[in-house]
Amino acid sequence: MIKSVLIIGPGSIDGLGMEIAKVFGNKGFKILTLSRNVEKLQKFKDSLAKENIHNAYWVSDIKNKQAVNQCLAEIIVLHDIELVVFNVSVRQPDDIVELSSEELLSSLETNATSVQNFINPLVPHLKKNSGAIITTGGGLGINPDYHKATLSIDKSVLRLITFLLHDQLQSVGVFVGTITVSATIKRNTQSDPAKIAPLYWEMFLNRKNKELLFEG
């Protein structure tokens, strides 16, 4: 099988997920994407095809554990995954005073704790390949901002989950780390996604640091 990268939450065709896909695709990896937005997935697929990068996608709500398990069961049979990139970042209301506990938990599940739906099904597969998991973190997870309350909380929890997984899974040969983007990602700036994406290759290749910081 061709070695593959699974990107969970690939985003738009002009975002970070696309640049990560190009970095690995141009190094011979097949790109697999998973999201609930079929329209975005199709645009992503078509854009990669124009770059002659082999790719395929699956549609699933990442918060639905049963649906995720069904997708992963099919993916694992068809593809040899060496890297999983958790690149989910959905904006939610940001007024910490007005936020309900339900809104807070919903945001947290989407942007952080849903990563757990992928761990148990994928770790045995990744162990065979000495594979890796890389999450997309944010500077708000280190320095929170009440103007961006939910994202601050979500990125903080995702960072902690990543560190805990790193410490536990290194003993079985699976590397886990996070790229912490402490900048607003925007095209044609110092924080262009094309400048951030190579860090994922660096981390995947070197497996030394559980966190790499991009400050723009």
Secondary structure, 3 states (H helix, E strand, C coil): CCEEEEEECCCCCCCHHHHHHHHHHCCCCEEEEEECCHHHHHHHHHHHHHCCCCEEEEECCCCCHHHHHHHHHHHHHHCEEEEEEECCCCCCCCCCCCCCHHHHHHHHHHHCHHHHHHHHHHHHHHHHHCCEEEEEEEHHHCCCCHHHHHHHHHHHHHHHHHHHHHHHHHHHCCEEEEEEECCCCCCCCCCCHHHHCHHHHHHHHHCCCCEEEECC
